[in-house]
Amino acid sequence: MPTRASEYGRAAQAAALAVFVVTAPCAWAEGAISDAEALAIAHKHCVTCHAAKPTHPAFQEAPNNVTLETLTDLKKYAPRIYMQTVQNRAMPLGNQTGMTEDERAALGRWLKALP
């Protein structure tokens, strides 16, 4: 027959577990993004400067000849994109395009998932 103390102990353990489950970061919940979503992020935040014909007034050509207009481009420059955009947050320059932390994280997950 359970005592009040053992019932209290089980209730406390259950409550602690519930708090852990709700507040623990869940990598599986972040989810993968598609190629199309990664490309959409690049077009929204990178292509203004990193295009064959940039539309940003400060650039006549893509900085360092890095174009990010296609999936092939994103894959080619994946390590540089990850370092500059996800790790260092140096790009977009001055965050002029307003890239969000969620967009950085999503792009980072896509880049890390590349073969």
N, C-alpha and C positions, 0 to 999 in steps of 0.2 A: 504494500500500500504506500503510495507516494506521500511524502510529507510536504508541508507548506514550503519548507526551505528548498526542496528539490524542484517543486513546481515553479517557484520563483526563479531558481537558477535556469531552468529550461526556458522560461519566458524571457529572461534577460539575454540568453544566448540567441534566441530567435530574433529578438529586437536588434541585437548587434549585427546579426547576419543580414537582416533586412536593410539596415543602414549601409552596410558594406556593398551589398548588391546594387542598391540605388545610386551610391556615390562613387563606386569604383569605376575608373576609366575602362571602357570596353572597346578594344581595337576592332572587334568584329562589327561593332555598331557603326563605325565610320564609313564602311563600304567603299567599294571600288568605283571609279568613274570610267566612263567610256572614252574611247578615242575622240568621239565627237565632242564630248564635254570638255576634254583637255584642250582640243583645238579651239573651242569657243572661248575658253579662258585666255588662250594666247591671242586670239583675234581681238578680244576686248581690251587686253592690257599690254600686249607686246608689239603687235604689228604696226602700231602708229609709228614706231621708230624702226623696228626690225622687219622691214619689208624691202623688196627690190626697189620700190619707189615709196619711201616713207612719206606720210602725210604730216608728221610733226615738223613745224617750221624750222627747228634747229638742225635738221638733218637732211642732207642731199642724198645720202646713201646710208645703208644699214650700218650702225656702229660695229666696228671690227668685222664687217662683211658677214655678220650673223643675221640671217633671215629666219623668221619663225612663222612662215605662212602656211606650211603644210605639215602633216604628220611626219613625213620623212625628215623635215627640218627639225622638228621637236625631238625626234629620236636621235638624230645626229648630234645635237647639242645638249642632250639630256643632262650629262654631268654638270655642265656650265649653268644650265637653267636652274638645276636643283641648288647649286651653290649660291648663285646670285639672287634667286627669287625666294627660295624656301629657307635656306640656312641663314644667309646674311641679310636678307630682306632689302638688298640694295636696289633691286629692280621690282617694279618699274621705277625709274629714276625719280626720286622725290615722291614716289607713290602718286604721281600726277593723275593716274587713271583711277585711283581709289581702290586698288586691289584689297579685298578683305582677307582676314586671317583664314576664313573658311575656304576661300578660293586658293590661297597658298597651300593649305593643308591638302585639299583635293588634288591640286596639281602635283604636290609632293608624293602623294600616294600613287598617282598614275605613273610618275617618273620612276619611283622605286619598284613598281610592278613590271617594268619593261624587262625583257629578257637580256 
